[in-house]
Amino acid sequence: MAFLADVLSRVKPSATIAVTQKARELKNAGRDVIGLGAGEPDFDTPDNIKHAAIEAIRRGETKYPPVSGIVPLRDAIAKKFKRENNLDYPPEQTIVGTGGKQILFNAFMATLNPGDEVIIPRPYWVSYPEMVAICGGTSAFADTSIDNGFKLTAAVLEKAITPRTKWLLMNSPSNPSGAAYTEAELKGLADVLLKHPHVWVLTDDMYEHLTYGDFVFKTIAEVEPKLYERTLTMNGVSKAYAMTGWRIGYAAGPVPLIKAMDMIQGQQTSGACTIAQWAAVEALNGPQDFIPKNKAIFQGRRDLVVSMLNQARGITCPSPEGAFYVYPSCAQLIGRRTKNGKVIDSDETFCSELLEAEGVAVVFGSAFGLGPNFRISYATSEALLEEACTRIQRFTAALV
């Protein structure tokens, strides 16, 4: 009898974590490495949020919290959904988890039975299908392409739905592509979903506040209120508030689902860190003026990276609507050779050879389900991004 569970044979390690760790090891060994793998803002958590955490410690807010979250945070979440998304979720329809990952796990663990399908547009965040597998479900991938901006279309969604479909998992703006759905695009998907009442929607809105230009963010239950009763709207403070290490995610949805997720969490981790929850209260209720300032910085970085990558031989890089990633294609470079004779036979080989030759760490697109592409996180300084893109230009120019 094997000691380790069979489920481990169906789960792959995170490629983004692996690339970040590899870059860290090379740096520690003395290599000049620019790591563009981590999806983490380089901004510091705003001071008012830090002070709220310090004050919570001083008040003695250090005991076990309620499983679903402290009352002030659930109230702040409800107010946020009403203020920013025109969604009426009373506090009892909200839940707080240790990051967005736990929210996803709770939802899948509470709802998936063997054979249940989750439609996941690809490219996808690397953890989505692994979570589905761990929770006993089956991922049903729905393809997008660079030609349609890496967005799921109504026709492709219609074809993907089966009697076993339980969830459609949406992510807008997207990790890894940065693609964001307009109101009209969401309405087209909603019209399909209305014809299939057994399909629920889990929408990952973690990058909601990071959209650029004139793009207006919408979430699907806001666009189509008839989907309200079968939508779980997920968000968190990690990205917009530069609070990745605080580990606070949250969601709102129908009461039976929230209660089921509460039960799962109660037997798993119980409530998220009390001090981090009080910091999140301040994040949601406090000043928001730093968000547009950070967005402007991110947009400048995006424009720099897109411009420089499109000047690199054999690289095609769309300009995304949101998040802080680009997802360029390296299809024109497949089959070429490095100066050492190594054949670029895949996006994974492209990325490994780029790291070896130029010390630039990016994540290969096949890890996100769609290649030959690669993902760059531009959540770092313009100086580092310019240097990294210069190295990529040099690397691609040397391929024969």
N, C-alpha and C positions, 0 to 999 in steps of 0.2 A: 504493500500500500504506500503510495507516494505521500510524503509529508506535506508538501506545498499544494495549495488548492489548484484545481484544474483551470480556474478562471485566469490564472496568471499566464497561461499559454495563449490566451486571446488578447492580452493587453501588451502594448508596446510602451517603452519609456518615452518621456517627453523629449522631442527633438530640440525644442527651444531651450529647455534646461540643459540638455547635453551640449549644445553649441556654446552656451554661456559658460558652462563649467570648463570646456576645452579652452576657450579663450582665456579664462582665469588661470588655468594651469600653464599655458604658454607664457603669459605675462610673468607669472611667478618664476618661470625658468629663464627669464631675461629677454624673451622675444618682444619685439615692437608690434603689438597687436591692437587693432581697433575692433572692439566688440560691438556689433550692431544686431545682436540676437535678442536681447532682453526687451520685453514689452513693458518698460518702466519709465515714467517721466523722470528727467534729471533735475526737476525743480524740487525744492524742499517743501515740506508741509508748512502751510501758512502759520504764522506765529499765534494768531488768535485760536487756532485749533489746538496747537500745542499747549497753550495756556489753559484751555478748557480741560485738557487731560490732567494737567498739574493740579488744577483746582479740584478736580474730582478726587484725586489721591488725597489732597489735604482734607477734603470733607469726609474721607473714610469710605468712598464708594468702591470698596475692594472686596465685597462679598459676592457670593454666587448670584448671578442675574436670573430673571425668568428665562426659560428656554427660548421663547420667541423674541426676546429682546426687552430692554427696559421701556417703560411706558413713554417717557419723553422722546425716545428715539422713534418708536412706532408712530407716535403722534407727528413727529417731524417728517417721517416718511409719507404719511397720509397727506400732509399739507404740501409736500413737494410734488406728489403726483397730481394734486388738484391745481397747484400754481403753475406748474411747468408742462403738464401733459393733459390737462382737462379731464382727468380721471378721478372719479369719486370712489376712493377706497377708504373705508373707516379703519381705524387702527387695528381692529381685530382681524382684518383681512390682510395684514402685513406680517412679515417674519424677517428676522435678522439672522444672518449666518456668518461663519468665519470665512469671509470672502465669498465671491461669486461662485467659486467651485462648489462650496458646500451647498449652496442653494440649488444648483443643478443636480448634484448627487441626491439631495433630499427629494427633489421632485421626481427623478427617475426611480429611485428606490421605492417611493411611495406608490408608483403607478405602473411600473413595467412588469409584465409576466413573460415567461419564455415564449418567443415567437412574436411578441409585440414589436412593431417597427417604428423607428424614429427617422423622419425625413431630415437629412442634413445636406444643405447645399454645399458644394465644394468649389473652391477651396474653403476649408473649415479650420477653426482653431483646433490644434492637435489633440486637446483633451476631450472634445465632444464624443467621438466614437468610442474612446476608451471608457468613458463614464457609462455610456450605454451598454457596453459589453459587460462591465463589472456588475451592473444592475440587472443583467439577464436579458436585455433587449437586443434587437438587431438594427444596425444602422442601414438605412436605405438612402444611398447617395444620389443627389440630384445635381446634374452638371450645369455649370455656368461656363463662360468663356471670356477671354479678353475682349472679344468683339462686342459683347453686350455688357461690358463693365463689371464682369464677375457677379452678375445679379441673377437670381432665380426669376424665371418668367412664369406667367400663369399657365402656359401650355406645358412646360416641363413639370410644374407642380401637379397639374391634373393627371399627367401620365404616371407620376410617382406614387400617387395615393392608391392604396389597396384596402381590402377589408381588415387587414392586420395593422394598418397605420394608427398609431395612438397620438403621436406628437409631430408637429412641424417645428423644428428648431431654427429660429431666426437670429441673426446677429447683424445689427446695423447701428453705426458703422462697423465694418467687418474687420476682424483679425483673422486672416492676414492681409486682405486686399485693400482695406480702407474704403471699400464700396459702401455707399449709403443709399437707402431706398427713399424715393420721393413719395409724397402723399398719393399721387396717381399710381405709382408702381405698387404700393401697399394695397391700394383699393383693388387693383387687378388680382392680387393674390387672395385678398379677402373674399372677393366674389367667387373664387374657386372653393374656398374653405366653407362658405355658406352652403354649398351643395353637398358637403360631406360632414354632417354634424357629429360624427364620431371622432373627428380629428381635432385635437387641442393644439394650442400654440404656446410655445415657450420662447419669449423674445428677450434676448440678451442685449440690453441697451447700455452696456458698461461705458461705451465711448460717446454717449449722447451729446455731451457738451463740447466735443472736439469735432466740429464740422466747419467747413471753410467757405469763404466767398458768400454767395447769396443763398446757400443751401439752408433749408428750414427742416429741422428734425421733427419727425412724427413717429409715434409708435402705433402698432397695428390696432390695439383696442380703442385708441383715440380716433383713428380713421374710420373704423367700422365698429360702432357700439354693440352691434349684434353678436360680436365675438367676445364681449366682455366676460361672459359666464364660462368661457372655456379658454381663457388666456391667463398665463402666468407672466407677469411683467417683472423682469429682473433688472437690477441696477446695482450700483455700489459707489463707494467713495474713492476707490483706488486710483483711477486715472485722472479725472478732472481736478481732484483735490490733492493729488500727489501723496496719497496715503496708502501706497501698496503694502507696506509692512504692518499697517494697523489691522489689516485683515477683517474688513467689514463689508459684507455684501447684503443685499436685501431684496425682497420681492413682495408683490401683492397679487392676490388672486381670490378665487372663490373660497368660502369658508371651509368646506369639506377638505379641499386640497391643502389649505394652510394648516388645518388641524392634523392631517396625516403627516405632513412634513414636520410639524412640531413633535409628533410622537417619535418619528425616526430620529430627529435631532436629540430628543430627550434621552434616548438610549445610546447615543453616539458621543457627542461632545458636550451636551447641554448648551447653555448660553454662551455667546461670544464674549470676549474679554470686556469686562465692565468699563474699564478706563477707556478703551478704544471706542466703546459705544458712546460715552459722553463726549468724546472728541468728535464723533460723527454727528451728534446733535448740533454741535456748533458749526460743523461743516455745512449742514443742510439749512440751518436757521440763520447763520451769520452772514457777513458780507460776502458777496459773490463777485466783487469787482476785479479780482485777480484772474478770473476765468477768461474773459475776453483778452486780457493782456497776454496770458499764456498761449491762447489760441493764435494770436497774431505771430508770436514767436514760432510756434509749430508750423503755421502756414508758410512762413519764410523758409523754414528748413525744408518743408515739402517741395516748394518751388525750386530750391537749389538742387535737391537730390534728383528730382524728375528731369530737370534741365541737363544736369551733368551725365546722368545715366543714359539719356537719349543721345548723347554725344559719344557714348562708348560704342565701339564697333560690335555689331551683332546683338545689341540690347535694345529692347522695346519696353518703355516704361510708361504706363498710363498715369494720369494725375488723379489720385483718389479724392473722394469728397470728404473723407473724415478719418478719424483715428490718427495714429502716428506711424503708419507703415506704408511702404510701397511694395508692389508685387510684380516686378519686371519679368519679362520673358527672356530666356537665353536660348530659345529654340534654334536660332540661326547659328549658334556656336556648337551644337551637337555634331560630333564627327570630326571636329578640328582637334589639333594636337598642341600640347604645350611644347616649349623649347626643349624639354627633356624627353619628348616623345610620348607622353601620356595622352591617350585618347580621351576627349571629353565625351563620354558616352551617355551621360545623364546629368540632371541638375545637381544630384548629390556629388558626383565627381567634380563638376564645375566648382561647387562651393568648397570642397576639400582642397582642390588645387589652388583656388584663390587664397585660402587661408595659408597654405604651405608657401606659396610664392610671394604673396604680398602682405600677409598678416592681417587680412580683413575677414572677420568672422560674421557670416550671414547664415540664414537657415534655408536649406534646400526645399523647393516647393512641393516635392512628392510627399514630404511629411505632412503637408496640409491637404493632401489628396489630389492635387492638380499640378502637373508640371508639363514641360520643363520651365520652371520659374524659380525664383528665390525671393525670400522676404528680407527686407531691410527695415529695421526700426530706426526712425530719425529722431528718437527722443534723446538726443545728445547735442553737443555744441556744433555750431556751424563750422567752426574750424576743423573739428574732427570729421565731420561729414564731408567737407570739401577735400580733405586729405584722403579719406576712404574712397571717395568717388574718383579721385585722380589715380589712385592705385588700381581701381577696377578698370578704368580706361587703359592704363598701362598693361594690365594683365590681358585684356581682350585683344588689344592691338598686337600682342606678341604671339597670339595663337596662329597656327598655320594650318 
